[in-house]
Amino acid sequence: MSNTHKPIASVHQALIFVWLSWLLYRLVIHVMILGATTQANMFYGVLWQILVLLPVLAFTPTIMQAKSAYRLILASLLMLIYLAGVGVFFAIRLYENAPFWIKMGLGMEVLFLLLINVMLMALIKRLPPMYKKQ
């Protein structure tokens, strides 16, 4: 292992972009897709998405700052839980022959969550070691 630290700015900027894109997708586009393909009420859809995303919204300042490796690890664990849930839901929708737009929307969300998890792991790896005193 070398003692030189890799720069984290590029990974952090990409993570912020994907994180905010996923939040925008989940709060707006996902609800619009569901509203267009089902008889769901848009207002209640947005309220439900905010309720489901409360833990994620609580970790948004941690993602924006990216200073604490411990918090980033917790955010990564939470995002892995979201990825597993959406992945199972996506597989169910594939097998039940759901409308194309729902399958496409869930597939996009799986890709967003996979990218977020990969970038979080890369960022955590590039941060200085937690066990060493500075």
C-alpha positions in Angstrom: 0.0 0.0 0.0 1.3 3.4 -0.8 1.0 6.4 1.5 -0.3 8.8 -1.2 -3.9 9.6 -1.0 -5.9 9.6 -4.2 -8.0 12.7 -4.9 -11.6 12.4 -3.9 -13.0 15.5 -5.6 -13.9 13.8 -8.9 -15.6 10.8 -7.3 -17.4 13.1 -4.8 -18.7 15.3 -7.6 -20.0 12.3 -9.6 -21.6 10.9 -6.4 -23.4 14.2 -5.7 -24.7 14.3 -9.3 -26.0 10.7 -9.3 -27.4 11.1 -5.8 -29.4 14.3 -6.7 -30.4 12.7 -10.0 -31.8 9.7 -8.2 -33.7 11.8 -5.7 -35.2 13.8 -8.5 -36.1 10.7 -10.4 -37.6 9.0 -7.3 -39.6 12.1 -6.2 -40.8 13.3 -9.6 -40.3 11.0 -12.6 -41.1 7.7 -10.8 -44.4 9.2 -9.5 -45.2 10.4 -13.0 -44.6 7.0 -14.5 -46.8 5.3 -11.9 -49.5 8.0 -12.3 -49.5 7.5 -16.1 -49.7 3.7 -16.0 -52.0 3.3 -13.0 -54.8 5.2 -11.4 -52.6 6.4 -8.6 -53.1 9.9 -7.1 -50.0 12.0 -7.8 -50.3 13.9 -4.5 -50.4 10.7 -2.4 -47.6 9.3 -4.6 -45.3 12.1 -3.8 -46.2 11.9 -0.1 -45.5 8.2 -0.1 -42.1 8.7 -1.8 -41.1 11.4 0.7 -42.0 9.0 3.5 -40.1 6.1 2.0 -37.1 8.4 1.4 -36.9 10.0 4.8 -33.8 7.9 5.8 -32.1 8.8 2.5 -33.0 12.5 2.9 -31.4 12.3 6.4 -28.1 11.1 4.8 -28.1 13.8 2.0 -25.9 16.2 4.1 -23.4 13.4 4.7 -23.2 12.7 1.0 -22.8 16.4 0.2 -19.9 16.8 2.7 -18.3 13.4 2.4 -16.0 14.0 5.4 -17.0 11.1 7.8 -16.1 7.6 6.6 -18.3 6.2 9.3 -21.4 8.0 8.0 -20.6 7.1 4.4 -20.4 3.5 5.4 -23.8 3.8 7.1 -25.2 5.5 3.9 -23.7 2.7 1.8 -25.5 0.1 4.0 -28.8 2.0 3.6 -28.3 2.2 -0.1 -27.6 -1.5 -0.3 -30.9 -2.1 1.4 -32.7 0.2 -1.1 -30.9 -1.6 -4.0 -32.0 -5.0 -2.7 -35.6 -3.9 -2.3 -35.8 -2.3 -5.7 -34.0 -5.2 -7.3 -36.6 -7.7 -5.9 -39.5 -5.4 -6.9 -37.9 -5.1 -10.4 -37.7 -8.9 -10.7 -41.3 -9.3 -9.6 -42.4 -6.8 -12.2 -40.4 -8.5 -14.9 -42.1 -11.9 -14.2 -45.6 -10.5 -13.9 -45.4 -8.8 -17.3 -45.9 -5.3 -16.0 -46.2 -2.4 -18.4 -43.0 -1.5 -20.2 -42.7 2.0 -18.5 -42.8 0.5 -15.1 -40.1 -2.1 -15.9 -38.0 0.6 -17.5 -38.5 2.9 -14.5 -37.5 0.3 -12.0 -34.5 -0.8 -14.2 -33.3 2.8 -14.2 -33.7 3.0 -10.5 -31.6 -0.2 -10.1 -28.9 1.4 -12.2 -29.0 4.6 -10.2 -28.7 2.7 -6.9 -25.9 0.5 -8.3 -24.0 3.6 -9.4 -24.5 5.2 -6.0 -23.2 2.2 -4.2 -20.1 1.8 -6.4 -19.3 5.5 -6.0 -19.8 5.3 -2.3 -17.4 2.4 -2.0 -14.8 4.2 -4.2 -15.1 7.3 -2.1 -14.8 5.4 1.2 -11.7 3.7 -0.2 -10.1 7.0 -1.1 -10.7 8.7 2.2 -7.9 8.7 4.7 -7.8 5.6 7.0 -10.2 6.0 10.0 -7.8 4.3 12.5 -4.8 6.6 12.0 -4.5 9.8 13.9 -3.8 12.8 11.7 
